[in-house]
Amino acid sequence: MIKFVLGVIVGIVLCLFFLYFGGGTTVKKIGEGLSDTGKKMEALEGVMKKEADETLKGVKQKIFKEGKSSSKATQ
């Protein structure tokens, strides 16, 4: 019970320090930075998916060409 009360008091004190030392502006700056990072990550993800699809198509074409040529060789 004492640990719980102590934890609540510490939580309140940390919250007050956060607000006193400009917590709102800090959160805003972090949020803006994360928003920019998210946009960059989405663009990078699109490029990676495109490259992966192109690579997969190339691999499939090579596999099917080799499969066709090897089946002709066995006949």
ZANUFI-468739 format. One record per residue: residue number from 1; residue in one letter; y, z, x of N, C-alpha, C in turn. Coordinates in Angstrom, 2 decimals, padded with zeros to 5 digits. Example, Ala and Ser with C-alpha at 12.3 -4.5 7.8 and 13.67 -1.06 7.14 Angstrom:
! ZANUFI-468739
<pt tiza="1" drense="A" n_north="-005.69" n_up="007.80" n_east="013.19" ca_north="-004.50" ca_up="007.80" ca_east="012.30" c_north="-003.30" c_up="007.80" c_east="013.20"/>
<pt tiza="2" drense="S" n_north="-002.25" n_up="007.08" n_east="012.85" ca_north="-001.06" ca_up="007.14" ca_east="013.67" c_north="000.03" c_up="007.87" c_east="012.90"/>
! end
This chain:
! ZANUFI-468739
<pt tiza="1" drense="M" n_north="-001.19" n_up="000.00" n_east="000.83" ca_north="000.00" ca_up="000.00" ca_east="000.00" c_north="001.26" c_up="000.00" c_east="000.88"/>
<pt tiza="2" drense="I" n_north="001.21" n_up="000.75" n_east="001.96" ca_north="002.35" ca_up="000.83" ca_east="002.87" c_north="002.56" c_up="-000.52" c_east="003.55"/>
<pt tiza="3" drense="K" n_north="001.46" n_up="-001.20" n_east="003.92" ca_north="001.57" ca_up="-002.51" ca_east="004.56" c_north="002.19" c_up="-003.53" c_east="003.61"/>
<pt tiza="4" drense="F" n_north="001.82" n_up="-003.44" n_east="002.34" ca_north="002.38" ca_up="-004.35" ca_east="001.35" c_north="003.89" c_up="-004.16" c_east="001.22"/>
<pt tiza="5" drense="V" n_north="004.32" n_up="-002.91" n_east="001.07" ca_north="005.74" ca_up="-002.62" ca_east="000.92" c_north="006.49" c_up="-003.04" c_east="002.18"/>
<pt tiza="6" drense="L" n_north="005.92" n_up="-002.76" n_east="003.34" ca_north="006.53" ca_up="-003.16" ca_east="004.60" c_north="006.65" c_up="-004.69" c_east="004.68"/>
<pt tiza="7" drense="G" n_north="005.63" n_up="-005.40" n_east="004.24" ca_north="005.65" ca_up="-006.86" ca_east="004.24" c_north="006.73" c_up="-007.41" c_east="003.32"/>
<pt tiza="8" drense="V" n_north="006.91" n_up="-006.79" n_east="002.14" ca_north="007.96" ca_up="-007.22" ca_east="001.22" c_north="009.33" c_up="-007.00" c_east="001.84"/>
<pt tiza="9" drense="I" n_north="009.53" n_up="-005.85" n_east="002.45" ca_north="010.82" ca_up="-005.54" ca_east="003.08" c_north="011.12" c_up="-006.52" c_east="004.22"/>
<pt tiza="10" drense="V" n_north="010.13" n_up="-006.78" n_east="005.04" ca_north="010.31" ca_up="-007.72" ca_east="006.15" c_north="010.63" c_up="-009.12" c_east="005.60"/>
<pt tiza="11" drense="G" n_north="009.95" n_up="-009.52" n_east="004.54" ca_north="010.21" ca_up="-010.82" ca_east="003.93" c_north="011.63" c_up="-010.94" c_east="003.41"/>
<pt tiza="12" drense="I" n_north="012.11" n_up="-009.89" n_east="002.76" ca_north="013.48" ca_up="-009.88" ca_east="002.25" c_north="014.48" c_up="-009.95" c_east="003.39"/>
<pt tiza="13" drense="V" n_north="014.26" n_up="-009.18" n_east="004.44" ca_north="015.16" ca_up="-009.18" ca_east="005.59" c_north="015.19" c_up="-010.56" c_east="006.25"/>
<pt tiza="14" drense="L" n_north="014.03" n_up="-011.18" n_east="006.43" ca_north="013.99" ca_up="-012.52" ca_east="007.02" c_north="014.73" c_up="-013.53" c_east="006.15"/>
<pt tiza="15" drense="C" n_north="014.57" n_up="-013.42" n_east="004.85" ca_north="015.26" ca_up="-014.33" ca_east="003.93" c_north="016.78" c_up="-014.15" c_east="004.05"/>
<pt tiza="16" drense="L" n_north="017.23" n_up="-012.92" n_east="004.13" ca_north="018.67" ca_up="-012.65" ca_east="004.25" c_north="019.22" c_up="-013.18" c_east="005.58"/>
<pt tiza="17" drense="F" n_north="018.48" n_up="-012.97" n_east="006.67" ca_north="018.91" ca_up="-013.51" ca_east="007.96" c_north="018.99" c_up="-015.03" c_east="007.92"/>
<pt tiza="18" drense="F" n_north="018.00" n_up="-015.66" n_east="007.28" ca_north="017.96" ca_up="-017.11" ca_east="007.17" c_north="019.20" c_up="-017.61" c_east="006.42"/>
<pt tiza="19" drense="L" n_north="019.52" n_up="-016.98" n_east="005.32" ca_north="020.69" ca_up="-017.40" ca_east="004.54" c_north="021.99" c_up="-017.10" c_east="005.26"/>
<pt tiza="20" drense="Y" n_north="022.05" n_up="-015.97" n_east="005.95" ca_north="023.27" ca_up="-015.57" ca_east="006.64" c_north="023.61" c_up="-016.50" c_east="007.80"/>
<pt tiza="21" drense="F" n_north="022.61" n_up="-016.94" n_east="008.52" ca_north="022.83" ca_up="-017.77" ca_east="009.70" c_north="022.79" c_up="-019.27" c_east="009.39"/>
<pt tiza="22" drense="G" n_north="023.10" n_up="-019.67" n_east="008.17" ca_north="023.22" ca_up="-021.09" ca_east="007.83" c_north="021.92" c_up="-021.75" c_east="007.50"/>
<pt tiza="23" drense="G" n_north="021.10" n_up="-021.11" n_east="006.73" ca_north="019.80" ca_up="-021.68" ca_east="006.38" c_north="019.90" c_up="-022.94" c_east="005.55"/>
<pt tiza="24" drense="G" n_north="020.90" n_up="-023.00" n_east="004.67" ca_north="021.04" ca_up="-024.18" ca_east="003.82" c_north="021.32" c_up="-025.44" c_east="004.59"/>
<pt tiza="25" drense="T" n_north="022.22" n_up="-025.36" n_east="005.54" ca_north="022.54" ca_up="-026.54" ca_east="006.34" c_north="021.37" c_up="-026.93" c_east="007.24"/>
<pt tiza="26" drense="T" n_north="020.65" n_up="-025.93" n_east="007.72" ca_north="019.48" ca_up="-026.22" ca_east="008.56" c_north="018.43" c_up="-026.96" c_east="007.75"/>
<pt tiza="27" drense="V" n_north="018.17" n_up="-026.49" n_east="006.55" ca_north="017.17" ca_up="-027.14" ca_east="005.70" c_north="017.61" c_up="-028.56" c_east="005.36"/>
<pt tiza="28" drense="K" n_north="018.90" n_up="-028.75" n_east="005.11" ca_north="019.41" ca_up="-030.08" ca_east="004.79" c_north="019.21" c_up="-031.03" c_east="005.98"/>
<pt tiza="29" drense="K" n_north="019.53" n_up="-030.56" n_east="007.19" ca_north="019.36" ca_up="-031.40" ca_east="008.38" c_north="017.89" c_up="-031.74" c_east="008.61"/>
<pt tiza="30" drense="I" n_north="017.03" n_up="-030.76" n_east="008.43" ca_north="015.59" ca_up="-031.00" ca_east="008.61" c_north="015.10" c_up="-031.99" c_east="007.56"/>
<pt tiza="31" drense="G" n_north="015.57" n_up="-031.82" n_east="006.33" ca_north="015.16" ca_up="-032.73" ca_east="005.26" c_north="015.60" c_up="-034.16" c_east="005.51"/>
<pt tiza="32" drense="E" n_north="016.82" n_up="-034.34" n_east="005.98" ca_north="017.31" ca_up="-035.69" ca_east="006.30" c_north="016.50" c_up="-036.30" c_east="007.43"/>
<pt tiza="33" drense="G" n_north="016.20" n_up="-035.49" n_east="008.43" ca_north="015.40" ca_up="-035.98" ca_east="009.55" c_north="014.00" c_up="-036.37" c_east="009.11"/>
<pt tiza="34" drense="L" n_north="013.41" n_up="-035.57" n_east="008.23" ca_north="012.06" ca_up="-035.88" ca_east="007.74" c_north="012.07" c_up="-037.11" c_east="006.86"/>
<pt tiza="35" drense="S" n_north="013.14" n_up="-037.30" n_east="006.11" ca_north="013.25" ca_up="-038.49" ca_east="005.28" c_north="013.29" c_up="-039.75" c_east="006.14"/>
<pt tiza="36" drense="D" n_north="014.09" n_up="-039.72" n_east="007.19" ca_north="014.17" ca_up="-040.86" ca_east="008.12" c_north="012.82" c_up="-041.10" c_east="008.79"/>
<pt tiza="37" drense="T" n_north="012.18" n_up="-040.03" n_east="009.20" ca_north="010.88" ca_up="-040.14" ca_east="009.85" c_north="009.86" c_up="-040.73" c_east="008.89"/>
<pt tiza="38" drense="G" n_north="009.92" n_up="-040.30" n_east="007.64" ca_north="008.99" ca_up="-040.83" ca_east="006.64" c_north="009.16" c_up="-042.32" c_east="006.43"/>
<pt tiza="39" drense="K" n_north="010.41" n_up="-042.79" n_east="006.41" ca_north="010.64" ca_up="-044.22" ca_east="006.25" c_north="010.10" c_up="-045.00" c_east="007.44"/>
<pt tiza="40" drense="K" n_north="010.30" n_up="-044.47" n_east="008.64" ca_north="009.79" ca_up="-045.14" ca_east="009.84" c_north="008.26" c_up="-045.17" c_east="009.83"/>
<pt tiza="41" drense="M" n_north="007.65" n_up="-044.07" n_east="009.38" ca_north="006.20" ca_up="-044.00" ca_east="009.33" c_north="005.63" c_up="-044.99" c_east="008.31"/>
<pt tiza="42" drense="E" n_north="006.31" n_up="-045.15" n_east="007.17" ca_north="005.85" ca_up="-046.12" ca_east="006.18" c_north="005.89" c_up="-047.54" c_east="006.75"/>
<pt tiza="43" drense="A" n_north="006.95" n_up="-047.87" n_east="007.47" ca_north="007.05" ca_up="-049.19" ca_east="008.07" c_north="005.94" c_up="-049.40" c_east="009.10"/>
<pt tiza="44" drense="L" n_north="005.71" n_up="-048.40" n_east="009.92" ca_north="004.65" ca_up="-048.48" ca_east="010.93" c_north="003.28" c_up="-048.59" c_east="010.28"/>
<pt tiza="45" drense="E" n_north="003.08" n_up="-047.87" n_east="009.19" ca_north="001.81" ca_up="-047.92" ca_east="008.48" c_north="001.56" c_up="-049.33" c_east="007.93"/>
<pt tiza="46" drense="G" n_north="002.61" n_up="-049.96" n_east="007.41" ca_north="002.48" ca_up="-051.33" ca_east="006.91" c_north="002.08" c_up="-052.29" c_east="008.01"/>
<pt tiza="47" drense="V" n_north="002.70" n_up="-052.16" n_east="009.17" ca_north="002.37" ca_up="-053.03" ca_east="010.31" c_north="000.93" c_up="-052.80" c_east="010.75"/>
<pt tiza="48" drense="M" n_north="000.52" n_up="-051.54" n_east="010.80" ca_north="-000.84" ca_up="-051.22" ca_east="011.24" c_north="-001.88" c_up="-051.77" c_east="010.26"/>
<pt tiza="49" drense="K" n_north="-001.62" n_up="-051.66" n_east="008.96" ca_north="-002.56" ca_up="-052.19" ca_east="007.96" c_north="-002.67" c_up="-053.71" c_east="008.09"/>
<pt tiza="50" drense="K" n_north="-001.53" n_up="-054.37" n_east="008.29" ca_north="-001.52" ca_up="-055.82" ca_east="008.42" c_north="-002.34" c_up="-056.24" c_east="009.64"/>
<pt tiza="51" drense="E" n_north="-002.13" n_up="-055.58" n_east="010.76" ca_north="-002.86" ca_up="-055.90" ca_east="011.99" c_north="-004.35" c_up="-055.62" c_east="011.82"/>
<pt tiza="52" drense="A" n_north="-004.67" n_up="-054.51" n_east="011.16" ca_north="-006.09" ca_up="-054.18" ca_east="010.96" c_north="-006.77" c_up="-055.21" c_east="010.07"/>
<pt tiza="53" drense="D" n_north="-006.08" n_up="-055.68" n_east="009.03" ca_north="-006.66" ca_up="-056.70" ca_east="008.16" c_north="-006.88" c_up="-058.00" c_east="008.91"/>
<pt tiza="54" drense="E" n_north="-005.90" n_up="-058.41" n_east="009.73" ca_north="-006.04" ca_up="-059.64" ca_east="010.50" c_north="-007.19" c_up="-059.53" c_east="011.50"/>
<pt tiza="55" drense="T" n_north="-007.31" n_up="-058.38" n_east="012.12" ca_north="-008.38" ca_up="-058.17" ca_east="013.09" c_north="-009.74" c_up="-058.21" c_east="012.40"/>
<pt tiza="56" drense="L" n_north="-009.83" n_up="-057.58" n_east="011.23" ca_north="-011.08" ca_up="-057.55" ca_east="010.48" c_north="-011.48" c_up="-058.95" c_east="010.06"/>
<pt tiza="57" drense="K" n_north="-010.50" n_up="-059.77" n_east="009.64" ca_north="-010.80" ca_up="-061.15" ca_east="009.26" c_north="-011.35" c_up="-061.91" c_east="010.45"/>
<pt tiza="58" drense="G" n_north="-010.74" n_up="-061.72" n_east="011.63" ca_north="-011.21" ca_up="-062.40" ca_east="012.83" c_north="-012.63" c_up="-061.99" c_east="013.21"/>
<pt tiza="59" drense="V" n_north="-012.91" n_up="-060.71" n_east="013.08" ca_north="-014.24" ca_up="-060.21" ca_east="013.42" c_north="-015.27" c_up="-060.76" c_east="012.44"/>
<pt tiza="60" drense="K" n_north="-014.93" n_up="-060.78" n_east="011.17" ca_north="-015.87" ca_up="-061.30" ca_east="010.17" c_north="-016.15" c_up="-062.78" c_east="010.42"/>
<pt tiza="61" drense="Q" n_north="-015.10" n_up="-063.55" n_east="010.76" ca_north="-015.29" ca_up="-064.97" ca_east="011.02" c_north="-016.22" c_up="-065.17" c_east="012.21"/>
<pt tiza="62" drense="K" n_north="-016.04" n_up="-064.39" n_east="013.26" ca_north="-016.91" ca_up="-064.52" ca_east="014.43" c_north="-018.34" c_up="-064.14" c_east="014.10"/>
<pt tiza="63" drense="I" n_north="-018.51" n_up="-063.09" n_east="013.31" ca_north="-019.87" ca_up="-062.64" ca_east="012.96" c_north="-020.57" c_up="-063.70" c_east="012.13"/>
<pt tiza="64" drense="F" n_north="-019.86" n_up="-064.26" n_east="011.14" ca_north="-020.49" ca_up="-065.26" ca_east="010.29" c_north="-020.76" c_up="-066.55" c_east="011.05"/>
<pt tiza="65" drense="K" n_north="-019.88" n_up="-066.93" n_east="011.99" ca_north="-020.13" ca_up="-068.13" ca_east="012.79" c_north="-021.35" c_up="-067.93" c_east="013.67"/>
<pt tiza="66" drense="E" n_north="-021.47" n_up="-066.75" n_east="014.28" ca_north="-022.63" ca_up="-066.47" ca_east="015.14" c_north="-023.90" c_up="-066.40" c_east="014.30"/>
<pt tiza="67" drense="G" n_north="-023.80" n_up="-065.85" n_east="013.11" ca_north="-024.96" ca_up="-065.76" ca_east="012.23" c_north="-025.44" c_up="-067.13" c_east="011.80"/>
<pt tiza="68" drense="K" n_north="-024.51" n_up="-068.05" n_east="011.52" ca_north="-024.88" ca_up="-069.40" ca_east="011.12" c_north="-025.48" c_up="-070.17" c_east="012.29"/>
<pt tiza="69" drense="S" n_north="-024.90" n_up="-070.02" n_east="013.48" ca_north="-025.41" ca_up="-070.74" ca_east="014.63" c_north="-026.76" c_up="-070.20" c_east="015.07"/>
<pt tiza="70" drense="S" n_north="-026.99" n_up="-068.91" n_east="014.95" ca_north="-028.27" ca_up="-068.34" ca_east="015.34" c_north="-029.35" c_up="-068.69" c_east="014.32"/>
<pt tiza="71" drense="S" n_north="-029.00" n_up="-068.83" n_east="013.05" ca_north="-030.02" ca_up="-069.22" ca_east="012.05" c_north="-030.41" c_up="-070.67" c_east="012.25"/>
<pt tiza="72" drense="K" n_north="-029.47" n_up="-071.54" n_east="012.68" ca_north="-029.79" ca_up="-072.94" ca_east="012.95" c_north="-030.68" c_up="-073.04" c_east="014.18"/>
<pt tiza="73" drense="A" n_north="-030.47" n_up="-072.17" n_east="015.15" ca_north="-031.25" ca_up="-072.22" ca_east="016.38" c_north="-032.69" c_up="-071.80" c_east="016.12"/>
<pt tiza="74" drense="T" n_north="-032.91" n_up="-070.91" n_east="015.18" ca_north="-034.26" ca_up="-070.44" ca_east="014.92" c_north="-035.04" c_up="-071.44" c_east="014.10"/>
<pt tiza="75" drense="Q" n_north="-034.35" n_up="-072.36" n_east="013.38" ca_north="-035.06" ca_up="-073.33" ca_east="012.55" c_north="-035.50" c_up="-074.43" c_east="013.40"/>
! end
